[in-house]
């Protein structure tokens, strides 16, 4: 039980750092993905390809 909680918290922290790192790299292109609960959950559960999916959604909607 504790291992599952630890793994989940670890993936949420890693996901937030991944989104933050992406935002630093993509800031000159104005393709910034907001860091909020929904985006962190998506990246935590789906992984790195979810960041690219969020960027594609951002490009087509905004």
Secondary structure, DSSP 8 states (H G I E B T S, - for coil): -HHHHHHHHHHHHHHHHHHHHHHHHHGGGT-----SHHHHHHHHHH-THHHHHHHHHHHHH-
